[in-house]
Amino acid sequence: MAKAPITVVKEKFGDKTKLVEAVKAFMSEDLWVNRLNSEKGLEHVSNAKLLRLHQIFTQVKAEFGTRDKLIDAILTLENRSKDQGFRSKLAAYPVPRLLDLHKSAKKRAASRKPAAAAAS
């Protein structure tokens, strides 16, 4: 059975304020699209969402470094690297959505390769 989010927060970060600070560390222009409610802030976001954000930002930072490199990877997988309209559309998406798009594009690209090899 999976642990409760509060248990994971206490094990990894100690308390919620340290988790919020860890997520805020990723709030640079390299990764963050500012769509945060300025009145409430991250302190009012649930532990589960904060943990997911921290995990996603950590993964993207390790694999790609920045949002722009993640967008480039998606465009390359989709064979649309010269499509500026699609690039600008992707630039408006938040990092979790971009990571999901990358995973989907990677699966589609992997399924196309064996079919292309069999055809030749």
C-alpha positions as CSV (number, residue, x, y, z in Angstrom):
1,M,0.0,0.0,0.0
2,A,1.3,3.4,-0.9
3,K,2.3,5.8,1.8
4,A,0.2,8.9,2.6
5,P,1.6,12.1,1.1
6,I,2.2,13.6,4.6
7,T,4.3,10.6,5.5
8,V,6.4,11.0,2.4
9,V,6.8,14.8,3.1
10,K,7.9,14.1,6.7
11,E,10.4,11.4,5.6
12,K,12.0,13.3,2.7
13,F,11.7,16.9,3.7
14,G,10.8,17.1,7.4
15,D,7.8,19.4,7.0
16,K,5.8,21.1,4.3
17,T,7.6,24.4,4.5
18,K,10.9,22.7,3.4
19,L,9.0,20.9,0.6
20,V,7.6,24.3,-0.6
21,E,11.1,25.8,-0.5
22,A,12.4,22.8,-2.5
23,V,9.7,23.4,-5.2
24,K,10.4,27.2,-5.1
25,A,14.0,26.4,-6.0
26,F,12.8,25.3,-9.4
27,M,10.8,28.5,-10.0
28,S,13.3,30.1,-12.4
29,E,12.6,31.1,-16.0
30,D,14.3,27.9,-17.1
31,L,11.6,25.6,-15.8
32,W,8.7,27.6,-14.4
33,V,5.7,29.0,-16.2
34,N,4.2,31.5,-13.8
35,R,0.5,30.5,-13.4
36,L,0.5,30.6,-9.6
37,N,-2.2,32.4,-7.7
38,S,-0.3,35.2,-6.0
39,E,-2.8,35.5,-3.2
40,K,-2.5,31.9,-2.0
41,G,1.0,30.8,-3.1
42,L,2.4,27.3,-2.9
43,E,1.7,27.0,0.8
44,H,-1.9,26.3,0.1
45,V,-1.2,23.5,-2.5
46,S,-1.7,19.9,-1.3
47,N,1.2,17.8,-0.3
48,A,0.5,15.3,-3.1
49,K,0.7,18.0,-5.8
50,L,3.8,19.5,-4.3
51,L,5.5,16.1,-4.2
52,R,4.5,15.5,-7.8
53,L,5.8,18.9,-8.9
54,H,9.1,18.3,-7.1
55,Q,9.5,14.9,-8.7
56,I,8.7,16.2,-12.2
57,F,11.0,19.2,-11.9
58,T,13.8,17.1,-10.6
59,Q,13.4,14.7,-13.5
60,V,13.2,17.4,-16.1
61,K,16.2,19.2,-14.6
62,A,18.3,16.0,-14.6
63,E,17.3,14.8,-18.1
64,F,16.9,18.1,-20.1
65,G,18.1,21.0,-17.9
66,T,15.5,23.5,-19.1
67,R,12.0,23.7,-20.6
68,D,13.4,24.8,-23.9
69,K,15.5,21.7,-24.2
70,L,12.5,19.6,-23.3
71,I,10.4,21.4,-26.0
72,D,13.3,20.7,-28.5
73,A,13.2,17.0,-27.6
74,I,9.4,16.9,-28.1
75,L,9.8,18.6,-31.5
76,T,12.5,16.2,-32.5
77,L,10.5,13.2,-31.6
78,E,7.5,14.5,-33.5
79,N,9.7,15.4,-36.5
80,R,8.4,19.0,-36.3
81,S,11.6,20.8,-35.3
82,K,11.1,23.6,-37.8
83,D,7.4,24.2,-36.9
84,Q,7.5,27.5,-35.1
85,G,3.8,27.6,-34.5
86,F,3.9,24.3,-32.7
87,R,7.0,25.5,-30.7
88,S,5.1,28.6,-29.5
89,K,2.1,26.5,-28.5
90,L,4.3,24.2,-26.5
91,A,6.1,27.1,-24.9
92,A,2.8,28.1,-23.2
93,Y,2.4,24.6,-21.6
94,P,3.6,24.0,-18.0
95,V,6.4,21.5,-17.4
96,P,4.2,18.5,-16.2
97,R,2.2,18.7,-19.4
98,L,5.4,19.0,-21.5
99,L,6.8,15.9,-19.8
100,D,3.6,13.9,-20.5
101,L,3.8,15.0,-24.1
102,H,7.5,13.9,-24.3
103,K,6.6,10.5,-22.9
104,S,3.8,10.0,-25.4
105,A,5.9,11.2,-28.3
106,K,8.7,8.8,-27.2
107,K,6.3,5.9,-27.2
108,R,4.9,6.8,-30.7
109,A,8.5,7.2,-32.0
110,A,9.4,3.8,-30.6
111,S,6.3,2.1,-32.2
112,R,7.1,3.7,-35.6
113,K,10.7,2.4,-35.7
114,P,10.0,-1.3,-35.8
115,A,7.3,-0.9,-38.4
116,A,9.6,1.2,-40.6
117,A,12.4,-1.5,-40.2
118,A,10.0,-4.3,-41.2
119,A,8.8,-2.4,-44.3
120,S,12.4,-2.0,-45.7
